[in-house]
């Protein structure tokens, strides 16, 4: 029946009337939206960042942007020639060695140990220019991840595993044909295997082609007494020896140019941790530090929506009371007498509380994120840029998470029929796992499992920056990285809401009220 008094549109209208006529519930939904705005903007306003230049505080430098507007790290040593048009470079990597700076054991004595970090890299590269963020493609040998082909900072393709030594060198070759770059590797310089292909749209005709070396920071985890962890990054440096270098297509007789790309300068103008080149005939010994990769160390846009957790608690309270109030006052009997198809009553309530939560939360998030980002920028805090679709997903996703949480809490209220019980279960299921997982209290893997298996998995919808395999970082919930993809985590929360609603309908159909 769709046109009578128990037709679903009429049920939705009746439930909406109930919701809007109780001032406390309306005030609660408004308060939830305001919490997103106020807590988000207060947090942004209270956050400040600056860097020191000797005794003077100055704004921190912003990271360079790569192709597509992605914030990147672009720090390495580059030995190159000019290439105008098509060409290729071949080189043999015979060794990689390095050093890692550890915390000093004896005051005043530098604690430096030998070692090569897993993502240290050396090889051949074609780059649009020596400027930071310029488009590039490279084939390389890494410290512990074998041969790779990477381009434009975010793209990474694996070649064969294993490292290098004088007894087991690796030949690398990178060929340019228009906008297409092809990477190959060989163990003997005769039989070649393809590693990958990159298409760099808009690559200029005149580029730099040559050898490079880089070594990212050594990331270690410091654990607290409860098992939680925080990350620390320490300076590293890597030296690669390359020979049998052959360049085809470069300017005839061109000199090898040396660029310490992205090097920072001390107050006296000298480079801080410079790279370098030692050339002995056809042997190039290149030393570099830094990384060529996406930047994963800056703030993210979702930090402007910190008020969503407070809003979630308010929404849970309103949603539970929206159904338990009828049980407490005995009004549910009147509702069910007017509508014999009991399941439709809960469905109508779910639609009303979901929409009534989603719309104001969407408006609040849409206002808070851009304003909060501007406030952070004004306070010297850079937030990693994301695409428009990602930003819209974060905004709509936070509102959607609150809406689904409201349906989940409503279902628990209908299932238990007691406000206190439903509130406790909803908060334990949604809020507590998120707080435990993101507060550096639990071991990382335990935190990840909490956000895989509980309704709090839906918080993944707000993650704006992915974890990159080729970048070592603390990819844990405490750092804003979730174990499930955004829509996968959101689907888990939706599944819990659907299950709770189904159980509530089953009880309502089987028992008297």
Secondary structure, 3 states (H helix, E strand, C coil): CCCCCCCHHHHHHHHHHHHHHCHHHHHHHHHHHHHHHHHHHHHHHHCCCCEEECCEEECCCCCEECHHHCEEEECEEEEEEEEEEEEEEEEEEEEEEEEEEECCCCCCCCEEEECCCCCCEEEEEEECCCCCCCCEEEEEEECCCCEEEEECCCEEEECCCCCCCCCCCEEEEEEEECCEEEEEEECCCCCCEEEEEEECCCCCCEEEEEEEEECCCEEEEEECCCCCEEEEEECEEEEEEEEEEEEEEECCCCCCEEEEECCEECCCCCEECCCEEEEECCEEEEEECCCEEECCCCECHHHHHCCHHHHHHHHHHHHHHHHHHHHHHCHHHHHHHHCCCHHHHHHHHHHHHHHHHHHHHHHHHHHHHHHHHHHHHHCCCCECCCCHHHHHHHHHHHHHHHHHHHHHHHHHHHHHCCHHHHHHHHHHHHHHHHHHHHCCCCCHHHHHHHHHHCHHHHHHHHCCCCCCCCCCCCCCHHHCCCCCCHHHHHHHHHHHHHHHHHHHHHHHHHCCC
